[in-house]
């Protein structure tokens, strides 16, 4: 599996989720410091094309989708990927889980998933969130 294949296929996977859930995604060009935003009530994700982040575009979308799909709220959220805020941390976890569901869809073994975790982390630029990926993929925790 090459990075480009996973990149394109993961975008299609996320676009399918967006379409299925009737979510609107808007791409704007703000400053490098303006984070992505989600409006829960309007089911809108706003992606800043200029936002400087080492996280992949796919993870940024998955993070915002997690706010919409996994939380009942009527608030707006800014993309704060490294925050300790519980809502943002949970969106990171849920966003990672969305990508895991896609990336490892053909690998049922938790041990194999664990072995490929660094490829997954690299593919989606999740280096700073390695601890969360490992928490989700931990084969010992998941085999109990």
C-alpha positions in Angstrom: 0.0 0.0 0.0 1.5 3.3 -1.0 0.9 6.6 0.8 -0.8 8.1 -2.2 -3.3 5.3 -2.5 -4.2 5.6 1.2 -4.3 9.3 1.0 -6.8 9.3 -1.9 -8.9 6.5 -0.6 -9.1 7.9 2.9 -10.3 11.2 1.4 -13.1 9.3 -0.5 -13.9 7.5 2.7 -14.3 10.8 4.6 -16.2 12.4 1.8 -18.7 9.5 1.9 -19.2 10.0 5.6 -19.7 13.8 5.0 -22.3 13.1 2.3 -24.1 10.3 4.2 -24.5 12.6 7.2 -25.5 15.7 5.1 -22.6 17.7 6.5 -21.4 20.8 4.6 -17.7 21.4 4.2 -16.4 24.8 3.3 -12.8 25.6 2.4 -11.6 29.1 3.1 -8.2 30.8 3.0 -7.5 32.4 6.3 -4.2 33.1 8.0 -1.7 30.4 8.9 -2.9 30.7 12.5 -6.7 30.4 12.0 -7.7 26.9 13.0 -10.4 24.8 11.3 -13.8 25.2 12.9 -17.0 23.2 13.1 -20.5 24.5 13.8 -22.5 21.7 15.4 -26.0 23.2 14.9 -25.5 23.9 11.2 -23.5 20.7 10.6 -20.7 22.7 8.9 -17.0 22.1 8.8 -14.8 25.1 7.8 -11.3 24.1 6.7 -8.7 26.8 6.5 -6.6 26.0 3.5 -3.7 28.0 4.9 -3.7 26.6 8.4 -0.2 25.5 9.2 -0.3 22.0 10.8 1.8 18.9 10.6 -1.4 16.9 10.9 -2.7 15.6 7.6 -5.7 17.1 5.9 -7.5 13.7 6.4 -7.0 13.9 10.2 -8.1 17.5 10.4 -11.3 16.5 8.6 -11.7 13.3 10.8 -11.2 15.5 14.0 -14.0 17.9 12.9 -16.2 15.0 11.9 -15.7 13.5 15.3 -17.2 16.7 16.9 -20.3 16.3 14.7 -20.8 12.5 14.8 -19.6 11.6 18.4 -20.8 14.5 20.5 -24.2 16.0 21.2 -23.7 19.7 21.6 -24.7 23.0 20.1 -21.4 24.8 20.2 -18.6 25.7 17.8 -15.2 24.1 18.1 -11.8 25.3 16.9 -9.3 22.7 15.8 -7.0 22.4 18.8 -5.2 19.2 18.2 -2.8 19.3 21.1 -5.0 20.8 23.7 -5.8 19.0 27.0 -9.4 20.1 26.8 -11.5 17.0 27.3 -13.8 17.8 24.3 -10.8 18.3 22.0 -9.0 15.3 23.3 -12.1 13.1 22.7 -12.4 14.5 19.2 -8.7 13.5 18.6 -9.5 10.0 19.8 -12.7 9.7 17.8 -11.0 11.2 14.7 -8.1 8.7 15.0 -10.7 5.9 15.4 -12.5 7.0 12.2 -9.2 6.8 10.3 -8.3 3.4 12.0 -11.6 2.0 10.8 -10.6 2.9 7.2 -6.9 2.2 7.3 -7.1 -1.2 8.9 -10.4 -2.3 7.4 -8.7 -5.3 5.9 -6.6 -6.2 8.9 -8.6 -7.8 11.7 -5.7 -8.9 13.9 -5.0 -6.4 16.7 -1.4 -7.6 16.7 -0.9 -6.8 13.0 -2.6 -3.4 13.5 -0.2 -2.7 16.3 2.8 -3.7 14.1 1.7 -1.2 11.4 0.9 1.6 13.8 3.9 3.7 12.8 3.0 3.5 9.2 -0.5 4.7 10.1 0.9 7.5 12.3 3.2 8.6 9.4 0.5 8.4 6.8 -1.7 10.9 8.8 0.9 13.0 10.4 0.0 11.9 13.9 3.4 12.0 15.5 2.4 14.3 18.4 -0.6 12.0 19.0 1.3 8.7 19.0 0.2 8.1 22.6 -3.5 8.2 21.6 -3.0 6.0 18.6 -1.2 3.4 20.8 -3.9 3.7 23.4 -6.5 2.8 20.8 -4.5 0.1 19.0 -2.9 -1.6 22.1 -3.3 -5.3 21.4 -3.0 -6.3 25.0 -5.7 -3.9 26.2 -8.0 -4.9 23.2 -7.5 -8.7 23.6 -9.0 -8.8 27.1 
